[in-house]
Amino acid sequence: MPDEKVYEKVYEQLRIGERQSSVEDRLPAQEVPVAGVPAEPPRTGACRCYRTPADGRSPVYRRCFTDRRLSHKTEVDIGE
């Protein structure tokens, strides 16, 4: 599995409007259930959270898609 820093760099390079397939090809596929995540942004489709490694205490990233395009990307503070 690539290093956490590799994913951080890729995450920073993501641009709103990119196709979902392009985004998902570059980031971890597995969704991580995370307690305490703020509500999804209005008018979004599917939102997914992940962290690298999946069981670590690294940042939690949320990516949201609307009409199969990246509509939101945030590093979520869950108060850990």
C-alpha positions as CSV (number, residue, x, y, z in Angstrom):
1,M,0.0,0.0,0.0
2,P,1.4,3.4,-0.9
3,D,2.6,5.7,1.9
4,E,0.2,8.1,3.6
5,K,2.2,11.1,2.2
6,V,1.6,9.8,-1.3
7,Y,-2.1,9.9,-0.8
8,E,-2.0,13.3,0.8
9,K,-0.2,14.7,-2.3
10,V,-2.7,13.0,-4.6
11,Y,-5.6,14.4,-2.5
12,E,-4.2,17.9,-2.7
13,Q,-4.0,17.6,-6.5
14,L,-7.7,16.6,-7.0
15,R,-9.8,19.3,-8.6
16,I,-13.5,19.9,-8.3
17,G,-15.2,18.8,-11.4
18,E,-13.0,15.8,-12.1
19,R,-14.7,12.6,-13.1
20,Q,-15.5,10.2,-10.3
21,S,-13.7,7.4,-12.1
22,S,-10.5,9.4,-12.4
23,V,-10.6,10.4,-8.7
24,E,-11.3,6.9,-7.5
25,D,-8.5,5.4,-9.6
26,R,-6.0,7.5,-7.6
27,L,-7.2,7.1,-4.0
28,P,-7.8,4.2,-1.7
29,A,-11.0,2.4,-2.7
30,Q,-12.1,1.3,0.7
31,E,-14.5,3.5,2.6
32,V,-13.9,3.9,6.3
33,P,-16.8,4.2,8.7
34,V,-16.0,7.2,10.9
35,A,-18.0,8.5,13.9
36,G,-18.5,12.2,14.3
37,V,-18.2,13.3,10.6
38,P,-20.2,16.5,10.0
39,A,-23.3,16.3,7.8
40,E,-22.7,16.0,4.0
41,P,-22.7,19.3,2.1
42,P,-26.0,20.3,0.6
43,R,-26.9,19.0,-2.9
44,T,-24.2,16.3,-3.0
45,G,-24.6,12.8,-4.2
46,A,-22.4,10.1,-2.6
47,C,-19.8,11.1,0.0
48,R,-17.2,8.7,1.2
49,C,-14.6,9.0,4.0
50,Y,-11.2,7.3,4.2
51,R,-8.0,7.6,6.0
52,T,-4.6,6.1,5.3
53,P,-3.9,3.6,6.7
54,A,-7.6,2.6,7.1
55,D,-7.1,1.7,10.8
56,G,-4.7,4.6,11.7
57,R,-5.2,8.0,13.3
58,S,-4.3,9.8,10.1
59,P,-6.4,12.6,8.7
60,V,-9.9,11.7,7.6
61,Y,-10.6,12.7,4.0
62,R,-14.1,13.1,2.6
63,R,-14.8,13.2,-1.1
64,C,-18.3,13.9,-2.4
65,F,-19.6,13.4,-5.9
66,T,-22.6,14.9,-7.7
67,D,-23.5,13.7,-11.1
68,R,-20.4,11.5,-11.2
69,R,-18.1,14.5,-10.7
70,L,-16.1,15.5,-7.7
71,S,-18.1,18.2,-6.0
72,H,-16.5,18.5,-2.5
73,K,-13.2,17.4,-1.0
74,T,-12.5,18.1,2.6
75,E,-10.2,17.0,5.4
76,V,-12.7,16.3,8.2
77,D,-12.0,17.1,11.8
78,I,-13.7,14.4,13.9
79,G,-12.2,15.6,17.2
80,E,-9.9,12.7,17.9
